Amino acid sequence: MKNNDIASLLELLSDRDLAILESLRVHRALTTILIRRLHFPISNEPHEAGNGRSHATEMAAAVATIRVLTRLESHRLIARLHRRIGGVRAGSTGIVWQLGASGERLLRARHGDAARRRYSEPSPAFIAHTLAAADLAIQLQELARRGVIELLRLEAEPECWRTFLSAHGARAWLKPDLFAITAAGDYENHVFIEADNATEHMPVIVRKALQYQQYAATGIHQQEHGLFPIVAWVVPDARRQAAIRVALESEPKLRDLVAARMFQVVTTEEFPGFIGGTGQASP
C-alpha cells in the first residue's frame, strides 16, 4: 500500500473506524459483540464523553456494528476468521475478527512500525485464550465508564510483558495476559492478570507463579511503583478456582507469597467485584 493510498483510505475512515482498528491491533482478535461493547454504546449505558454516538437499543447497536464491520471488511481493513471455535460463534455476534492486510499496513504506517505483523488463521485454543483476555480488558474499561474504578493504566500483550535477569544471569521473560493499574476509593491497585480457560495443567500454573516470584525478587517493579502487583488468575468456575489454590498452596517455594495474598484466584463472575473492591496491591 502506497502512502497516497493510505492517505486516501484515511479520508474514508471515521474516528470510530480507526478506534476499531486500533482495538484489533491491541487485542489481536475480537468478536463482534466485544467490538459492540467497546465502540457502540447504548443510550442507557455510560460511555466516554465525546463519542457523540449512542444507540437506543442493543439491537440497534448490534445492527450498526455489523454495518460498520462489513464496510471495513470490504476495504480489507479487517478480516473474519473462518475456523469455528466451540461456543464462540453464535450468529453475527460471535464472528471473530482480526486486522486485514490493508488494516495492518495502514496502522503500521500510522505508528511508524517497520516490522510487518503477519496475520494467519490462529488455532482455536489461541483464539479462545485471546478472546478471554480481551473480554477482561473490556470489562475493566466498562467498570471505568460506569465510575466503579478509575482505569489509570491498561496493558495487553505484548506490552504487558516484562523482562528480567534470572538467578543465573540469563534473560528471562514474564508474560502476563494483562497488566492494570486502577483506583477505587483510597486505594491504587496494581494487578497482573492471567486469563485461565482451564486448559493448562497444574504444573504449568505453578511454574508461572514461580516466574512471578522470580520477577518480584528482582525489585524492578517495586523500584518504579513502590509495590509489587497482585497476580490474579481469572478462572471459569469454582472447581478450577479450588484446584489452582491447592496447587499454589502446595508449592513450598510459594508458601510465603500465598500467605501474603500476592496470588489471587477469582472466577469470571467474581472479577468485577474483585477489581472494584478487593484488588488491592501487595506491598
Helices and strands as residue ranges (DSSP letters): H 3-12, H 15-27, E 30-31, H 32-39, H 58-74, E 78-80, G 91-94, E 96-99, H 101-111, H 124-145, E 150-156, E 162-165, E 171-174, E 178-184, E 187-195, H 202-218, H 220-225, E 230-235, H 238-249, G 252-254, H 255-259, E 263-267, H 271-273, I 274-278
